[in-house]
Amino acid sequence: MKSRQISRFAWRHYCDASLSIRWLTRLRPAICPLEVVAESVPVGARVLDVGCGAGLLLSWLVESRSLASGVGIDLSQRAIEIAKSATSDSRLRFEVRRTQEPWPVGPFDVVTLVDVLHHVEPNRQRAFVKRIGEINPKRVILKDLDPRPRWKAWMNALHDFLMTRRRVYPRKMTEVAAWLAEDGFNVVRVERLDRLWYSHYLIEATRTTSPSAD
Ligand SMILES: C[S@@+](CC[C@H](N)C(=O)[O-])C[C@H]1O[C@@H](n2cnc3c(N)ncnc32)[C@H](O)[C@@H]1O
């Protein structure tokens, strides 16, 4: 199973990190369908991973999808330090940056966003999704958590509260897909990928030309 491969990779990749980070990254693929996200990334792509955390996805993409380049951004300095110290691959770059700040300079073929949107406050989520269009990627791969069923949303919220001591704001999969369509993307996949009590969903959207300015 691919998720186990990613777990084993994480254990090796973060060999110099603390034991808690090694275990957290090792367990992440068991609860989050990173392998489905990874398989949606074309081989040899240039990827921007927004809210990259400790950089597991990008490092796995280098291993499994031969990325041409990968840039990971996250507001957490600690996460970026872990990401940087785990790799010396010249194709990867990690930066402390909030999603509200200007995007890194591309070009990027693919933008990945894994479990970031539900950390953005509800009144900023629409603008956040709209800004993805500024990067002008050919493909957006957005993995997040749905607020339904309600009991799963509670379990997700509890998990996030225990991990970060912060509230989360899951947004409906159908609403996020509709936003991307409004922004000129062709939504090619909208799929629930529930795992344990986590109400995961994946949205894949493509765009062949940049929308005309109006
Ligand atoms: C649940 S973690 C997911 C990390 C990684 N994408 C993964 O799947 O392992 C969410 C990440 O989003 C980051 N994040 C949340 N809000 C952000 C923002 N406004 N700008 C940049 N990063 C943000 C957090 O610091 C955290 O590392």
The ligand as an SDF file (V2000), in Angstrom:
LIG
                    3D

 27 29  0  0  0  0  0  0  0  0999 V2000
   -2.6440   20.4600    9.1390 C   0  0  0  0  0  0  0  0  0  0  0  0
   -1.1340   21.2140    8.7190 S   0  0  0  0  0  0  0  0  0  0  0  0
   -0.8250   20.4340    7.1450 C   0  0  0  0  0  0  0  0  0  0  0  0
    0.6200   20.4440    6.8020 C   0  0  0  0  0  0  0  0  0  0  0  0
    0.9360   19.7340    5.4700 C   0  0  0  0  0  0  0  0  0  0  0  0
    0.2420   20.3610    4.3640 N   0  0  0  0  0  0  0  0  0  0  0  0
    0.5990   18.2750    5.5600 C   0  0  0  0  0  0  0  0  0  0  0  0
   -0.3570   17.8580    4.9290 O   0  0  0  0  0  0  0  0  0  0  0  0
    1.2830   17.5310    6.2730 O   0  0  0  0  0  0  0  0  0  0  0  0
   -1.6240   22.8460    8.2230 C   0  0  0  0  0  0  0  0  0  0  0  0
   -0.4410   23.7420    7.9280 C   0  0  0  0  0  0  0  0  0  0  0  0
   -0.9180   24.9680    7.3720 O   0  0  0  0  0  0  0  0  0  0  0  0
   -0.1560   26.0190    7.9040 C   0  0  0  0  0  0  0  0  0  0  0  0
   -0.9470   27.2520    7.7720 N   0  0  0  0  0  0  0  0  0  0  0  0
   -2.1410   27.5200    8.3350 C   0  0  0  0  0  0  0  0  0  0  0  0
   -2.5510   28.7540    8.0000 N   0  0  0  0  0  0  0  0  0  0  0  0
   -1.6070   29.2740    7.1740 C   0  0  0  0  0  0  0  0  0  0  0  0
   -1.4310   30.5190    6.5110 C   0  0  0  0  0  0  0  0  0  0  0  0
   -2.3280   31.4960    6.6130 N   0  0  0  0  0  0  0  0  0  0  0  0
   -0.3230   30.6940    5.7610 N   0  0  0  0  0  0  0  0  0  0  0  0
    0.6120   29.7160    5.6390 C   0  0  0  0  0  0  0  0  0  0  0  0
    0.5160   28.5150    6.2600 N   0  0  0  0  0  0  0  0  0  0  0  0
   -0.5730   28.3010    7.0180 C   0  0  0  0  0  0  0  0  0  0  0  0
    0.1210   25.5960    9.3420 C   0  0  0  0  0  0  0  0  0  0  0  0
    1.2410   26.2610    9.9050 O   0  0  0  0  0  0  0  0  0  0  0  0
    0.3420   24.1040    9.1890 C   0  0  0  0  0  0  0  0  0  0  0  0
    1.6940   23.7750    8.9980 O   0  0  0  0  0  0  0  0  0  0  0  0
  1  2  1  0
  2  3  1  0
  2 10  1  0
  3  4  1  0
  4  5  1  0
  5  6  1  0
  5  7  1  0
  7  8  2  0
  7  9  1  0
 10 11  1  0
 11 12  1  0
 11 26  1  0
 12 13  1  0
 13 14  1  0
 13 24  1  0
 14 15  1  0
 14 23  1  0
 15 16  2  0
 16 17  1  0
 17 18  1  0
 17 23  2  0
 18 19  1  0
 18 20  2  0
 20 21  1  0
 21 22  2  0
 22 23  1  0
 24 25  1  0
 24 26  1  0
 26 27  1  0
M  CHG  2   2   1   9  -1
M  END
$$$$
